[in-house]
């Protein structure tokens, strides 16, 4: 019987140089696995693989040396342990994320639930080429969102509350962009140079008197790649304050890719060829609805 290697790869079973051996890519959302899932993966690796796993650069887990004859049994036993196979080929890949505001003091958004929502909405969707989402919680950018086809970075829109301010100057020192200054002559005032603000929220997090109020939001970048083609994702939309707008823009980005890309053409290449002006017009229209 002929082996459908393309179908196996689409389902996460990637051919190795060793004949009839596969490195199985698993579905891992946001880099999180439970202890019980890890145990199930370890058992499969010992029982059907070579007794080890490989951690990929995109928070993925792969089990090498899965035999062709064991593919269906491996899938069944993994699913019994709450673990599912990943995907390869021209489709939306595993969504990566840092730990975000639930764990990290620097985080501006809760990254893992957002990564799960993105995965539920888009994971495995067929497209002209692979498409990667990455979610990072703040301007420290641990997830390097600009390397993704669509990157989501957490940020704060901020408001200064004069009645609570003691003019201690801590926020001035905390702001790495030089966007905040303290006017000392006459009536004291905190001045914020808005074009310099990168929404990092350090003023909010550093103020001991809650004189800065921050609202979390999403900063999107488009068209990043890292591999044979290296390009930094472009950021041009204002900070997004709600998930409805975020997903509307993401829908529009994938629709643009579907509509304009040639077969086996990356998202960035499709944008470059079609024209950034046309792409920006469609994204801004989705943003403004």
LORO-781611 format. One line per 5 residues: their letters; for each residue x, y, z of N, C-alpha, C, O. Coordinates in pm, whole numbers, plus 32768, in hexadecimal, padded with zeros to 4 digits. Layout:
! LORO-781611
a	X/Y/Z/X/Y/Z/X/Y/Z/X/Y/Z; ...
END
This chain:
! LORO-781611
xxxxx	8055/7F88/8000/8000/8000/8000/8059/807D/8000/80BC/8084/8049; 8035/80DF/7FAD/8081/815C/7FA7/806B/81AD/8026/7FFC/81B3/805A; 80D6/81EA/8056/80CF/823D/80CF/80B8/82CE/80A6/8101/8303/8053; 8054/830E/80DF/8036/839B/80C2/808B/83F2/811F/805D/841B/818A; 8105/840D/80F6/8161/8459/814B/8134/84EB/815E/814E/8528/81C5
xxxxx	80F0/8520/80F9/80BF/85A9/8105/8056/85B4/8174/8059/8611/81C5; 7FF9/8553/8179/7F93/8552/81E1/7FD3/8540/826B/7FA9/857E/82CC; 8038/84EA/8272/807D/84D6/82F2/80BF/8558/8320/80B7/857C/8395; 8101/859D/82C4/8142/861B/82E8/80DC/8684/8312/80F1/86CB/8374; 806E/868C/82C8/8005/86EB/82ED/7FD2/86D1/837A/7FA6/872E/83BE
xxxxx	7FD8/8653/83A6/7FAB/862F/842C/8019/862E/8494/8005/85FC/8503; 808C/8663/8471/80F6/8673/84D4/8163/860A/84D1/81C4/8615/851D; 8157/85A3/847A/81BC/8539/8472/8220/855C/8403/8202/854D/838D; 8296/858A/842A/82FA/85B7/83CA/8362/8549/83B2/8397/850F/8411; 837C/852C/8336/83D9/84C0/8312/8467/84DE/8345/8497/854E/833B
xxxxx	84A5/8478/8379/8532/8481/83A1/8589/8447/8333/8558/8410/82D1; 860C/8455/8344/8669/8419/82E3/8666/8381/82EF/8685/8339/8290; 8641/8350/8365/8633/82BF/8379/85AF/8291/833A/8545/82C8/8359; 85B5/822E/82E5/853F/8202/829C/84D0/81D4/82FB/84E8/818E/835E; 8455/81FF/82DA/83DD/81DB/8326/83E1/820A/83B8/839F/81CF/840E
xxxxx	842E/8273/83D2/8431/82B3/8455/8402/8343/8446/8421/8387/83E4; 83B8/8371/84AB/837E/83F7/84A7/8398/8440/852B/8395/8405/8597; 83B0/84C2/851F/83B4/8518/8594/8329/8558/85A0/8300/85A4/8549; 82E4/8538/860B/8259/8563/861B/8251/85E8/8662/827D/85F5/86D5; 821A/864C/861E/8207/86D1/8659/8180/86D5/86A0/811A/86AD/8668
xxxxx	8180/8704/871B/8107/8709/876D/80CC/8796/8770/8111/87F9/8757; 804D/879D/878E/800A/881E/879C/8022/8853/882A/7FF5/8818/888C; 8068/88C2/8832/8084/8903/88B2/805D/8995/88A5/809C/89DE/8858; 7FF7/89C2/88EC/7FC7/8A4C/88E0/8009/8AA2/894B/8001/8A85/89C2; 804B/8B0D/891F/8084/8B6D/897D/80F4/8B35/89D3/8115/8B6F/8A3B
xxxxx	812F/8AC6/89A9/819E/8A8D/89F4/8176/8A45/8A74/81CD/8A21/8AC3; 80F5/8A2F/8A8A/80C5/89F3/8B07/809D/8962/8AF6/8054/893E/8A99; 80CE/890F/8B50/80A5/8883/8B59/8090/8862/8BEC/80DC/8891/8C42; 802A/8812/8C0A/8015/87E8/8C94/8077/8777/8CB6/80B2/8739/8C5D; 8087/875E/8D38/80DE/86F2/8D63/80AF/866A/8D2D/8101/8616/8D09
xxxxx	802B/8656/8D29/7FF6/85D7/8CF7/800F/85C9/8C61/8029/855A/8C31; 8008/8637/8C17/8027/8631/8B88/80BB/860F/8B73/80DD/85C2/8B19; 8111/8649/8BC5/81A0/862B/8BBA/81BB/8597/8BD5/820E/8558/8B93; 8175/8561/8C37/8185/84D2/8C56/8159/847C/8BE0/819B/841A/8BBD; 80E8/84A1/8BA2/80B8/8455/8B2E/811C/845B/8ABC/8136/83F5/8A7B
xxxxx	8156/84D1/8AA3/81BA/84E1/8A3A/8236/848C/8A58/826C/844A/8A00; 8261/848F/8AD6/82D6/8441/8AFE/82BF/83AB/8AE8/8317/8364/8AB9; 8247/837E/8B0B/8228/82EF/8AFA/8229/82C7/8A67/825B/825C/8A44; 81F2/831C/8A12/81F1/82FE/8982/8280/82FA/894C/82A3/82A4/88FC; 82D1/8359/897A/835B/835D/894C/83A7/82DE/8972/83F5/82A9/8923
xxxxx	8390/82AE/89ED/83D3/8234/8A1A/839D/81B7/89D3/83E8/815C/89B1; 8319/81B7/89BD/82D8/813F/8987/82E9/8134/88F0/82FF/80C7/88BB; 82DE/81A4/88A9/82DD/819F/8817/8351/81E9/87D5/836C/81D4/875E; 8396/823F/8820/8402/828D/87E6/848A/825B/8812/84A1/81E3/8821; 84E6/82BB/8826/856E/8298/884D/858C/82C8/88DB/8600/82D0/8903
xxxxx	8522/82E8/8927/8533/8309/89B4/8556/8399/89D1/857F/83B9/8A40; 8546/83F3/896E/855E/8481/8989/84FE/84D3/8933/84C0/84A1/88D6; 84F4/8554/8955/84A3/85B0/8905/84FA/8626/88DC/8565/863F/8915; 84CB/866E/8877/8512/86E4/8848/84B9/875F/885C/8443/875D/8838; 84F1/87C8/8897/84AA/8847/88A8/84D3/88A4/8837/8549/88C2/8827
xxxxx	8473/88D2/87EA/8490/8925/8776/84A2/89B7/879E/848A/89DD/8811; 84CC/8A07/873E/84E0/8A96/8758/845D/8AE1/876A/845D/8B53/8799; 83EC/8AA4/8744/8369/8AE5/8752/8312/8A9F/87BA/829B/8A8A/87A4; 834F/8A7C/882A/8306/8A42/889B/82C3/89BD/8879/8268/8991/88BF; 82F1/897F/880F/82B6/8900/87E8/82FB/888A/882A/836C/8895/885B
xxxxx	82B6/8819/8829/82ED/879B/885B/82E6/8735/87EA/827D/8724/87AD; 8354/86F2/87D0/8357/868B/876A/838B/8608/87A6/83E8/8608/87F6; 834E/8599/877E/8379/8514/87A9/83B6/84CF/8730/836E/84A5/86D6; 843B/84C2/872C/847A/8481/86B9/846E/83E9/86BF/844E/83AE/8726; 848A/83AC/864E/8493/831B/863E/840F/82D1/8656/840C/8262/868D
xxxxx	83A1/8311/862D/8321/82CB/862A/831B/8279/85AA/8333/82AD/853D; 82FC/81F9/85B5/82FB/819F/8542/8278/81AC/84F5/820F/81C5/852F; 8280/8199/8474/820B/81A2/841D/819B/8145/844C/8126/816B/8449; 81C0/80CE/8476/815B/806C/849F/8113/8095/851F/80A8/805F/853D; 814C/80F2/856A/8113/8117/85EC/80C6/819B/85EA/8094/81C7/8652
xxxxx	80BC/81DA/8577/8083/8261/856E/7FF8/8269/85AD/7FE1/82BF/8602; 7F9C/8214/8587/7F13/821D/85B8/7F0C/81FF/864E/7EC0/8240/8697; 7F59/819F/867D/7F59/817E/870B/7F93/81F0/875E/7F61/820F/87CB; 7FFA/822E/872B/8035/82A1/8770/7FCF/8312/877D/7FC1/834C/87E8; 7F89/8330/8711/7F24/839A/8715/7EB8/837A/877C/7E90/83D1/87C9
xxxxx	7E8B/82FF/877F/7E20/82D7/87DC/7E4E/82E2/886D/7E04/8313/88C2; 7EC8/82B5/8889/7EF9/82B8/8913/7F18/8347/8940/7F06/8368/89B5; 7F47/8399/88E5/7F5D/8425/8908/7ED9/846A/8929/7ECF/84B2/898D; 7E74/8455/88D6/7DF3/8495/88EE/7DB6/8467/8971/7D72/84B4/89B5; 7DCD/83EA/8996/7D9D/83B9/8A16/7DE0/8403/8A89/7DA7/840F/8AF6
xxxxx	7E59/8436/8A71/7EA1/8483/8AD6/7E8E/8519/8AC8/7ED3/8567/8B09; 7E2F/8542/8A73/7E12/85D1/8A62/7E74/861B/8A0C/7E80/8695/8A16; 7EBC/85D3/89B6/7F21/860F/895F/7EF8/85F6/88CD/7ECA/8589/88AA; 7F0A/865C/8879/7EDF/8651/87EE/7F53/8672/878F/7FAD/86BD/87B2; 7F4E/863A/871A/7FB8/8652/86B8/7FAC/86DF/8680/7F40/871A/867B
xxxxx	801E/8712/8655/8022/8797/8619/8009/8792/8585/7FD3/8731/8550; 8030/87FD/8542/801F/8802/84B0/809F/8837/8470/80EF/887A/84B0; 80AF/8816/83F2/8119/884D/839E/80D8/887A/831C/805D/8876/830E; 8129/88A6/82BE/80F3/88CB/823D/80B4/8955/823C/80C6/89A3/829A; 8068/8975/81D1/8032/89FC/81BD/7FB3/8A16/820D/7F44/8A0E/81D9
xxxxx	7FC6/8A34/8289/7F53/8A4C/82E3/7F82/8A97/835F/7FFA/8AA9/8373; 7F24/8AC4/83B0/7F46/8B0B/842C/7F85/8AAA/848E/7F4C/8A41/84AD; 7FFB/8ACE/84BE/8049/8A77/8515/8028/8A92/85A8/7FD2/8AE3/85C9; 8071/8A4C/85FF/8061/8A5C/868F/8074/8AED/86B8/80D1/8B2F/868A; 801E/8B1F/870F/8026/8BA8/8741/8084/8BAC/87B9/8072/8B62/8819
xxxxx	80E7/8C03/87B3/8149/8C0F/881F/8126/8C85/887A/80E3/8CE2/884F; 8154/8C7F/88F5/8139/8CEC/8954/819D/8CE9/89C7/81CF/8C7F/89EB; 81B9/8D5E/8A00/8203/8D66/8A7D/819F/8D51/8AF0/812A/8D35/8AD8; 81CD/8D5F/8B6C/8175/8D42/8BDD/8116/8DB5/8C00/80B1/8D9F/8C42; 8135/8E2E/8BD3/80D6/8E9B/8BE0/80BD/8ECB/8C6E/8106/8EA8/8CCB
xxxxx	8053/8F1C/8C7C/803A/8F62/8CFA/8010/8F08/8D6D/8018/8F32/8DE0; 7FE4/8E8E/8D51/7FBF/8E33/8DBC/8038/8E03/8E0B/802C/8DDC/8E7F; 80AC/8E06/8DCD/8127/8DD6/8E0C/8191/8E42/8E15/81D2/8E52/8E7D; 81A4/8E8C/8DA9/8214/8EEA/8D9E/81ED/8F76/8DCD/8187/8FAB/8DA1; 823B/8FB4/8E27/821C/903B/8E56/821C/90A4/8DE8/81DB/910C/8DF5
xxxxx	8264/908A/8D7B/8269/90EB/8D0E/81F2/90E0/8CAF/81DA/913A/8C5F; 81A9/9072/8CB7/813E/9058/8C57/80CF/90BE/8C5A/80A5/90EB/8CC5; 809F/90E2/8BE5/802E/913F/8BD8/7FAD/90F7/8BB2/7F40/912A/8BCC; 7FB7/9081/8B76/7F41/9034/8B50/7F51/8FA3/8B7E/7FC1/8F73/8B92; 7EE0/8F5F/8B8D/7EE0/8ED1/8BB1/7EEE/8E82/8B2F/7E8E/8E73/8AE3
xxxxx	7F64/8E4F/8B16/7F86/8E1B/8A92/7F4E/8D91/8A75/7F22/8D77/8A05; 7F4E/8D37/8AD9/7F29/8CAC/8ABC/7E96/8C9D/8A92/7E7C/8C5A/8A2E; 7E36/8CD9/8AD9/7DAB/8CCF/8AA9/7D99/8D09/8A1C/7D4B/8CD5/89CD; 7DE4/8D74/89FE/7DDC/8DAD/8978/7E15/8D4C/8911/7DDC/8D3B/88A5; 7E85/8D0D/8931/7EBF/8CAA/88D7/7E5E/8C37/88BE/7E52/8C06/884E
xxxxx	7E18/8C0D/8927/7DB4/8BA2/8918/7D43/8BCD/88BB/7D16/8B80/8867; 7D15/8C49/88CB/7CA9/8C7B/8876/7CD5/8C81/87E4/7C8B/8C5B/8789; 7D50/8CB3/87CE/7D85/8CB9/8745/7D8E/8C2D/870A/7D6B/8C17/8696; 7DBF/8BCE/875C/7DCE/8B45/872D/7D46/8B07/870B/7D37/8AC6/86A4; 7CE3/8B1B/8761/7C5E/8AE3/8748/7C21/8B1D/86C9/7BD6/8AD9/8682
xxxxx	7C42/8B99/86AC/7C06/8BDC/8639/7C4E/8BBA/85B5/7C0F/8BAF/854C; 7CD3/8BA9/85BC/7D20/8BA2/8540/7D77/8B25/852F/7D9D/8B06/84BE; 7D97/8ADD/8599/7DF8/8A70/858F/7DD1/8A0A/8523/7D5F/89DB/851F; 7E30/89EB/84CD/7E19/8989/8464/7DD5/89BD/83E8/7DC3/8973/8387; 7DAD/8A3C/83E8/7D6A/8A74/8372/7DC8/8A71/82FA/7E3A/8A9E/8304
xxxxx	7D98/8A3E/828A/7DEB/8A35/8213/7DFA/8ABD/81D0/7D9A/8B08/81C2; 7E76/8ADA/81A7/7E99/8B59/816B/7EFF/8B3F/80FB/7F2B/8ACD/80EB; 7F26/8BA5/80AE/7F89/8B8E/8045/8011/8B5F/8079/805A/8B1B/8031; 8033/8B82/80F4/80B0/8B56/8131/809A/8B54/81C8/8030/8B7A/81F9; 8100/8B27/8211/80F4/8B25/82A2/80DF/8BB3/82D7/810B/8C15/829B
xxxxx	809B/8BBB/8349/807C/8C3D/8385/808C/8C30/841C/8055/8BD5/8459; 80D9/8C8C/8458/80FB/8C82/84E5/80C9/8CFB/8534/80DE/8D6D/850C; 8088/8CDD/85A4/8061/8D43/8605/80BF/8D3B/867D/80E7/8CCE/86A6; 80E2/8DAE/86B6/812E/8DB2/8732/80F6/8E1E/878C/80D4/8E8B/875D; 80EB/8E01/880E/80B2/8E5F/886F/8118/8E7A/88DC/814A/8E1D/891A
xxxxx	8136/8EF8/88F4/8191/8F1D/8960/814E/8F83/89BA/80FB/8FD2/898D; 8173/8F81/8A3A/8128/8FCE/8A9C/814B/9060/8AA9/80FC/90AF/8ADC; 81C3/9085/8A7B/81EE/9110/8A92/825E/9135/8A33/8281/90E8/89DA; 8296/91AD/8A46/82FF/91DF/89EE/8383/9196/89FF/83DD/91A8/89AC; 8393/9145/8A66/840B/90F2/8A70/8411/908E/89FC/847D/9060/89D5
xxxxx	839B/906D/89C6/8391/9024/8947/83DA/8F9E/894A/8421/8F7B/88EC; 83C6/8F54/89B7/8409/8ED1/89C4/83E6/8E73/8952/8436/8E1D/892D; 836E/8E83/8919/8342/8E29/88AF/836D/8E58/8824/8357/8E13/87C0; 83AB/8ED0/881E/83DB/8F06/879D/8369/8F07/8737/8371/8EC7/86CE; 8300/8F50/8757/8287/8F4B/8705/829F/8F76/8674/825B/8F46/8619
xxxxx	82FE/8FD0/865E/8315/9000/85D6/8351/8F95/857B/8361/8FAD/8503; 8374/8F1F/85B1/83A2/8EB1/855D/832E/8E5C/852A/8342/8DFF/84DB; 82B4/8E7C/8555/823E/8E2E/8530/81F2/8E70/84BE/81FB/8EE9/84A8; 81A7/8E1D/8475/8152/8E56/840D/80F1/8EBC/8447/80DB/8F26/840D; 80B8/8E9B/84BA/8066/8EFC/8503/808E/8EF4/8596/8078/8E8F/85D9
xxxxx	80C8/8F60/85C7/80F4/8F66/8652/8097/8FBD/86A5/8066/9023/8677; 8080/8F92/8722/802C/8FDD/8780/8081/8FFE/87FA/80B4/8FA5/883D; 808E/907F/8816/80DE/90AC/8887/8085/90FA/88E9/8038/9150/88BF; 8092/90DC/8968/8042/9121/89CB/8079/91AB/89EB/80F2/91C0/89EB; 8020/9209/8A06/8048/9290/8A2C/7FDA/92D3/8A7C/7F69/92A2/8A83
xxxxx	7FFC/9343/8AB9/7F9A/9393/8B05/7F87/941B/8AC2/7FE8/945D/8A9D; 7F0B/9444/8AB3/7EF0/94D2/8A9E/7EE2/950E/8B29/7EA0/94D4/8B80; 7F20/9581/8B40/7F2E/95B4/8BC9/7EED/963E/8BDA/7EDE/968B/8B7B; 7EC8/9656/8C56/7E8C/96D7/8C7A/7EC7/9702/8D01/7ECD/96B4/8D5F; 7EF3/9780/8D08/7F2B/97B7/8D83/7EBD/97F4/8DD9/7E6F/9845/8DA9
xxxxx	7EB7/97CC/8E5A/7E53/97FF/8EB8/7E97/9861/8F17/7ED5/9839/8F79; 7E8B/98E1/8EF7/7ED4/9949/8F3F/7EB4/994A/8FD3/7F0C/9963/9026; 7E35/992E/8FF6/7E0B/9937/9083/7E4F/98CF/90DB/7E52/98DE/9155; 7E85/9867/909E/7EC8/97FE/90EC/7F60/980B/90E8/7FA7/97C3/912F; 7F93/9866/9096/8022/9870/907F/8068/98C0/90EE/8036/9929/9118
xxxxx	80DA/988E/911C/812E/98D6/917F/81A7/9915/913D/81F9/9954/9180; 81B4/9904/90BA/8223/993C/906B/82AA/990A/909C/830C/9954/90A3; 82AD/988A/90BE/8328/984D/90EF/838E/9836/9081/8405/982B/909C; 8360/982E/9005/83BA/981D/8F93/83DF/978D/8F72/8431/9775/8F19; 83A4/972D/8FB8/83C5/96A1/8F9D/839E/967A/8F0E/83E7/9632/8ECB
xxxxx	832C/96AA/8EE1/82FF/9688/8E5A/835D/96C1/8DF0/8372/9683/8D87; 8398/9736/8E0C/83F6/9773/8DAE/8470/9719/8D9D/84A0/9703/8D2E; 84A1/96E4/8E0E/8514/968C/8E09/84F1/9605/8DC9/8545/95C7/8D88; 8475/95D8/8DDD/844C/9556/8DA9/843A/9556/8D13/844A/94EE/8CD2; 841A/95C8/8CDA/83FC/95D0/8C4A/847D/95CB/8BF9/84CC/962A/8BFC
xxxxx	8492/9560/8BB2/850C/954D/8B64/850B/959C/8AE1/8574/95AE/8AA2; 8497/95CB/8AB9/848A/9612/8A3B/849A/96A9/8A4B/849B/96F2/89E7; 84A5/96DA/8AC6/84AE/9769/8ADD/842D/97B2/8ABD/842E/9827/8A99; 83BC/976A/8ACA/833B/97A5/8AA6/82FC/97F4/8B18/829B/983D/8B03; 8332/97E7/8B92/82F7/9828/8C07/835C/9889/8C43/83D0/9866/8C59
xxxxx	832F/9904/8C5F/8382/9968/8CA1/8333/99A9/8D12/82B8/99B0/8D0F; 837B/99D9/8D75/833E/9A1C/8DE9/835C/9AB0/8DE0/83D0/9AD9/8DE3; 82F3/9B00/8DD4/8305/9B91/8DD3/8303/9BC2/8E63/829F/9BB2/8EAA; 8370/9BFE/8E8E/837F/9C24/8F1A/8361/9CB7/8F33/833E/9CDD/8FA2; 836F/9D0B/8ECC/835A/9D9A/8EDE/82C6/9DBB/8EDC/8279/9D83/8E8E
xxxxx	829D/9E18/8F34/8210/9E3B/8F3E/81BF/9DC7/8F74/81ED/9D80/8FCE; 8148/9DB2/8F3F/80F7/9D40/8F6A/8131/9CC0/8F30/8143/9CB3/8EB7; 814F/9C61/8F89/818D/9BE5/8F5C/8130/9B9B/8EFC/80B5/9B9E/8F0A; 816D/9B5A/8E9C/8120/9B13/8E36/8175/9A9F/8DFF/81EF/9AAA/8DF2; 8131/9A32/8DDF/8172/99C3/8D97/814C/99D0/8D05/80D5/99D5/8CE3
xxxxx	81AF/99D4/8CAE/8197/99E2/8C1F/81BC/9961/8BD7/8226/9927/8BF0; 8165/9933/8B7F/817F/98B9/8B33/8183/98D9/8A9F/8124/9910/8A67; 81F2/98B8/8A5F/8204/98CA/89D0/81CB/984E/898B/8211/97E9/897D; 814D/9856/8962/8107/97DF/8931/814C/9799/88BC/814F/971E/88BB; 8183/97E2/8859/81C6/979B/87EB/823C/9745/8818/8261/96E6/87D3
xxxxx	8277/9764/8889/82E7/9715/88BD/82B9/969A/890A/8306/963D/891D; 823B/9699/8935/8209/962C/8989/81FE/95AB/8937/81C5/95AB/88CA; 8235/953F/896D/822C/94BD/8927/81CC/945E/896D/81CB/93E6/894F; 817B/9492/89C9/8112/9446/8A0E/814A/93D9/8A6B/8105/9377/8A87; 81C5/93EA/8A99/8203/9382/8AEC/81C1/9374/8B75/81C4/9308/8BB1
xxxxx	8184/93E1/8BA8/8140/93DB/8C29/819B/93E3/8CA1/816F/93CC/8D12; 821C/9403/8C8D/8277/940A/8CFF/8251/947A/8D5F/826B/946F/8DD7; 8214/94E3/8D2D/81E6/954F/8D85/8179/951B/8DE3/8179/953B/8E5A; 811D/94CB/8DAC/80B0/9493/8DFB/80E6/9435/8E65/80BE/943B/8EDA; 8140/93DD/8E3C/8171/9376/8E96/81D1/93AD/8F00/81DE/9373/8F6C
xxxxx	8213/941C/8EE2/8276/9452/8F40/823C/94B3/8FA6/8277/94C7/9010; 81C9/94F0/8F88/8193/9559/8FDF/8160/9520/9063/8107/94CB/9062; 8196/954C/90D6/816A/9517/9157/80E6/9553/9187/80B0/9528/91EE; 80B2/95B5/913F/8039/95FB/916C/7FC3/95EB/910B/7F5E/962F/9119; 7FD1/9592/90A9/7F68/9578/9046/7F3D/95F5/8FFB/7EC8/9606/8FD9
xxxxx	7F9E/964E/8FE3/7F81/96CA/8F9A/7F80/96B6/8F03/7F5E/9712/8EB8; 7FA3/9640/8ED7/7F98/961E/8E4A/7F35/95AB/8E3D/7F3F/9546/8E83; 7ED5/95BB/8DE4/7E71/9554/8DC8/7E8F/9518/8D40/7EA2/9561/8CDE; 7E92/9495/8D39/7EB0/9454/8CBA/7E40/93F6/8C8D/7E07/93AE/8CDE; 7E22/93F9/8C0C/7DC2/939E/8BD0/7E0C/9344/8B6E/7E50/9376/8B14
xxxxx	7DFF/92BF/8B7C/7E49/9265/8B23/7E15/9268/8A95/7D9F/9280/8A7C; 7E70/9250/8A37/7E4A/924C/89AA/7EAB/91F7/895B/7F08/91BC/8993; 7E95/91F0/88D8/7EE0/9197/8880/7F22/91E9/8811/7EE1/9239/87CE; 7FA3/91D2/87FF/7FEF/9213/8795/8012/91A7/872E/8055/9145/874F; 7FE5/91BA/86B4/7FF5/9152/864E/8068/9172/85EF/8080/91E6/85CD
xxxxx	80AF/910A/85C5/8112/9116/855B/80F2/90AE/84F0/80C0/9041/850D; 8110/90D2/8473/80E9/907E/8402/8162/905F/83A9/81B7/90B5/8390; 8169/8FE2/837B/81C9/8FBF/8314/8254/8F9E/8343/82B4/8FA9/82F6; 8263/8F74/83C0/82E6/8F4C/83F0/8309/8EBF/83C4/82B2/8E69/83BB; 8387/8EA7/83A9/83B6/8E20/8388/8442/8E0E/83C1/848D/8E6F/83D3
xxxxx	8464/8D91/83DD/84EB/8D72/840B/850E/8CE7/83D9/84D7/8C83/8409; 8568/8CE1/837A/858C/8C61/833E/85D8/8C7D/82BE/863A/8CC9/82BF; 85AC/8C41/8250/85EB/8C60/81D0/85DB/8CF4/81AD/8634/8D30/8172; 856B/8D2C/81D3/8552/8DBB/81C2/8546/8DF9/824C/84F5/8DCC/829D; 8596/8E60/8266/8590/8EA3/82E7/8559/8F2F/82D1/8591/8F7E/8285
xxxxx	84EB/8F4E/8314/84AC/8FD2/8309/8465/8FF3/838C/8428/8F9C/83C9; 846E/906E/83B4/842D/909B/842E/839D/90C2/8410/8382/910C/83B1; 8340/9091/8463/82B5/90B5/8452/829E/914A/8462/82DF/918D/84B2; 8241/917E/8414/8225/920E/8413/81AF/922F/846F/814A/91E9/8471; 81BF/929A/84BB/8156/92C9/8516/8125/9351/84E4/8174/93AE/84D6
xxxxx	80A3/935B/84C9/806F/93DB/8496/7FE5/93FE/84CD/7FBA/9470/84C1; 7FA0/93A0/850A/7F1E/93BE/8544/7F2E/93F8/85D1/7F90/93D9/8615; 7ED0/944A/85FD/7ED2/9476/868A/7EBD/93FD/86E5/7E90/9394/86B8; 7EDD/940E/8763/7EC8/93A2/87C4/7E34/937B/87C6/7DDD/93D1/87C3; 7E1A/92FA/87CA/7D91/92C6/87C7/7D64/92A9/8855/7DAF/926C/88A2
xxxxx	7CED/92D3/8878/7CC1/92CB/8904/7C65/9255/8921/7C49/923A/8996; 7C35/920E/88BA/7BD4/91A4/88D4/7BED/912E/8877/7C23/913E/8809; 7BC5/90B7/88A4/7BDC/903D/8856/7B89/903A/87D6/7BB3/9000/8772; 7B13/9076/87DA/7ABF/9076/8762/7B09/90B7/86EE/7B09/9082/867E; 7B48/9129/8708/7B95/916D/869F/7C10/911C/867A/7C33/9111/8604
xxxxx	7C53/90E4/86DE/7CC9/9091/86C4/7CA9/9021/8663/7CF1/900C/8601; 7C3D/8FD8/867C/7C1B/8F66/8626/7BE5/8F93/859F/7BF6/8F4E/853B; 7BA5/9006/859C/7B76/903A/851B/7BEE/905B/84C1/7BEC/903E/8449; 7C56/9096/84FB/7CCE/90B5/84AE/7D16/9034/8486/7D45/9028/8414; 7D20/8FD4/84E2/7D60/8F55/84C2/7D15/8F0D/8452/7D53/8ED5/83F7
xxxxx	7C90/8F0E/8457/7C40/8ED3/83EB/7C61/8F15/8365/7C70/8ED2/82FF; 7C6C/8F99/8368/7C89/8FE3/82ED/7D14/8FC3/82B8/7D27/8FBC/823F; 7D75/8FAF/8312/7DFD/8F8E/82E8/7E02/8F06/82A4/7E41/8EF7/823B; 7DBE/8EA3/82DE/7DBD/8E1E/82A0/7D6E/8E1F/821E/7D92/8DD8/81C0; 7D04/8E6D/8218/7CB7/8E78/819C/7D0C/8EB7/812E/7D06/8E8C/80BA
xxxxx	7D5C/8F1C/8151/7DB6/8F5A/80F0/7E1A/8EF5/80BC/7E36/8EEF/8045; 7E51/8EA5/8117/7EB1/8E3D/80F2/7E72/8DD8/8092/7EAC/8DB6/802C; 7DFB/8DAA/80B5/7DB3/8D4B/8060/7D97/8D84/7FD5/7DA2/8D3D/7F70; 7D75/8E02/7FD1/7D4B/8E41/7F55/7DC1/8E60/7EF8/7DB7/8E4D/7E7F; 7E2F/8E8F/7F31/7E9A/8EC8/7EDE/7F15/8E6F/7ECE/7F61/8E81/7E6E
xxxxx	7F2A/8E10/7F28/7FA6/8DC2/7F21/7FA1/8D5A/7EB2/7F39/8D1F/7E95; 8013/8D44/7E76/8022/8CD6/7E19/803E/8C56/7E68/8068/8C5E/7EDB; 8029/8BE2/7E2C/8048/8B65/7E74/80D8/8B63/7EA6/8135/8B87/7E5D; 80EA/8B39/7F21/816E/8B2E/7F61/81B4/8BB4/7F72/822F/8BBA/7F77; 8167/8C20/7F7C/81A0/8CA5/7F91/8184/8CD2/8020/8111/8CCD/804D
xxxxx	81EB/8CFD/8067/81DA/8D29/80F0/8189/8DAB/80F6/8182/8DF8/8095; 814D/8DC2/8169/80FA/8E37/8180/8146/8EB8/8161/8111/8F11/811F; 81C2/8EC1/8191/8211/8F3A/817B/8229/8F52/80E5/821F/8FC3/80B6; 8249/8EE9/809E/8264/8EF6/800F/81E5/8F22/7FC6/81EB/8F75/7F6B; 8174/8EEB/7FEE/80F5/8F11/7FB0/80D6/8FA4/7FC7/80A6/8FEA/7F6E
xxxxx	80F2/8FD4/8041/80DB/9063/805E/8139/90B8/800B/810E/911A/7FCD; 81BB/9094/8009/821D/90E2/7FBD/81F6/90EA/7F2A/81FF/9154/7EEB; 81CB/9079/7EF4/81AA/9076/7E65/812A/90C2/7E48/8123/910C/7DE6; 80C5/90B1/7E9D/8044/90F4/7E87/804D/9189/7EA5/800C/91DA/7E63; 809D/91AB/7F0A/80AF/9237/7F2E/807F/9253/7FBC/800F/9231/7FE1
xxxxx	80D6/9291/800A/80B4/92AD/8095/8042/9312/80A1/7FF5/930D/8101; 8037/936D/8042/7FCB/93CF/8049/7F44/938A/8043/7EE8/93AB/808F; 7F37/9328/7FE8/7EB9/92DE/7FDD/7E9F/928D/805B/7E2E/9288/808B; 7F07/924F/8091/7EF7/91FF/810B/7ECF/9258/8180/7E72/9237/81CA; 7F13/92C8/8191/7EF2/9322/8200/7E64/9357/81F5/7E1F/9365/825A
xxxxx	7E38/9373/817C/7DAE/93A4/8168/7D49/933D/819B/7CE8/9362/81DD; 7D60/92BE/817D/7D02/9256/81A8/7D08/9241/8240/7CA0/922D/827F; 7D7E/9246/827A/7D89/9234/830B/7D4D/92AC/8356/7D0B/929A/83BD; 7D62/9323/8323/7D29/939A/8364/7C91/9399/835A/7C4D/93C6/83B5; 7C5D/9366/82EB/7BCB/935B/82DD/7B93/92F9/8344/7B2B/9314/8380
xxxx	7BD7/928A/8359/7BAB/9228/83BC/7BB6/9262/844A/7B60/9248/849F; 7C1D/92AF/8463/7C32/92EE/84E5/7BC3/9353/8505/7B97/935D/8577; 7B97/939C/84A0/7B3D/940D/84B7/7AA9/93E9/84B7/7A56/943D/84D8; 7A87/936F/8495/79F8/9346/8491/79B4/9362/8517/793D/9348/8527
END
